[in-house]
Amino acid sequence: MEVMFDYFEQLNGTDILESNARVKKFNRSSAVLDGTFNLKIPMDDSFKIKMDFYHSPKGNQQFNYYPLKLPLTGVCAYIKSAWKEYMSHLQSMIDNLPEVDECPFSPREVRFTNLLYPQETVPEFAPTGLWKIYLTIQSDTGEGLCLLVLVKLYNGEFFG
């Protein structure tokens, strides 16, 4: 199973995080995410992470909600659990990440260069096609941000 970035956009929340990230062609067979995230405020577990998944089996932008149940998690709890597993894969491509035990983490500029989509994060049961992922980070007071990521999943040379 191959995974590749297709599109990235910050939909709102530029008062919390400002992004200039973009997907660019890396070589003939892969695309990468390149840019920076400028986090403007400290974050702790009062900010919750939520992900919504939509799937287009034919890759034709006709998306259906995919009921992948991920628990609503505080930012620090997410870093302590999920990032421990994947940190080693990301550290070489991302500069200035918060440490696993750093909470709250301070405002910072996180830079990533030629970030390939981490293959290890995709469950084995995920079907091929185009995936739309809404990553929402929202505080208890209602302030927040939303990122949109489109990812292609395909077998070898075949997409669809």
N, C-alpha and C positions, 0 to 999 in steps of 0.2 A: 504494500500500500504506500503510495506516494502522497505527500501533502505539500501544497504550495500556496503562498499568499496570492490573492487576486486583487484585493482592494482594501483600503483603510481610510477611515474618516472619523474625525472627532465631531460629534453632532451638537454638543453643547457643553457648558461648564468651563469656558475659557477663563473664568475668574478663579478656578481651582487648579486647572491644568491646561497648559497651552502646548499644543503639539504641531510640529511641522513634518510629521512622519508621512512617508509615501511609499508605495510599492513600486519597485523598479525591476526591470529585467536584469538578471545577474549574468546569465549565459543562455545558451540555446534552450536549456531544459529547466530552468528554475527562475523564480522571482523572489526577491528579498524585501524586507522592510528596512528602511533607512531613515534616520532623522533623530529628533530629540523630543523628550517630554520635559517640560518645565513645570514642576510641581510648585505651586505658589504658597501653599499652606501646609502645616503639619498634619499628618494623618495618623489616626489610631483606630481602635475597634469600634468607635462610634460611627465610622464610615463602613457601610456594608457593601459587599460585592455580590452582584447578581448577574447571571448569564442566561440569555434566552437564545435558543438555537432554532434555525429554520433551514429546511433542506429542499433543494431543487434536484431531483434525481437525474434529469436530463441536462442540467446546467443551463437551462433556458430562462432563468430568472422567475420561474413560477414556483414560489416557495410555499411550503407547508410547515406549520409549527411542528417541531420535533420535541416530544415530551421527555427530554433528558433531564432528570431531576438532580440538580446540584443544590445543596443547602445554602441558604443565605448566610454568609460568613463575614465576620469582621476582617478588615484589611490585615491587621497584624496576625490574626489567627490563620488567615489564608497564606500569608508568607511563611509562617511557622510550619504549616502542614504541607501544602502543595509545592512551595518553592524549594523546600529541602530536597524533594525528590528530583527536581528539574534544574536546580541552581547550577550544577556542574556543567550542564549542556549550554547554559546561557551566559555564564560569566565571561567567556572569551569574546562574545559578540556585543555585550552590553557593559557600559562604563557607569559607575556611580550608583549601582543598585543598593537599596537598603540591606543591611545585614539581617540575617534570619532572626536574631534576638533583639533587634532594634525596634522599640515601640514606645512612644510614637516615633515615627521617622520624620525628619526635618524636611523643609522645602529644599529642593535640589533640581539640578538638571541631569536627566538620565539620557545618555547618548547611546545609540545603537547603530552599528555599521554592518551592512550585509547580513541582517538577521534572517536566517532560514527559519521556517516554521518548525517548532520542535516536534518531530515525529512521535516522540514518546508520549505526548499528551493526548493523542488520539486513541480512543478505545478500539479494540479489535473488531467490535461489532458494528462500528460506524459504516454505513453504506457509502458507496462512491457517489460523486455528484458535486454540486456547488453548495457550500454551507454559508449561511449568513449568521453571524454571531453578534448579538448586542451585549456588550459588557457595560453594566451600569454600576457606578459607585455612588452611593447616596448616604448622607449623614442622617442622624436622628432628627435634626432640625429641618430637613428637607432640601438642603443644598446638595448639588451633585453634578455628575457628568455622565455622558454616554459615549462610548466608542463603538463604531461599526467596523467589523472585520469580515471580509469575504475570503473563503478558503476553498481551494479545489482539492478533492480527494479522488484519486484515480489509481488504477492498477497498471503499473509499468508505463507503457506508451499510450494506453487507451484511457480516454476520459469519457465517462458516461455509463 
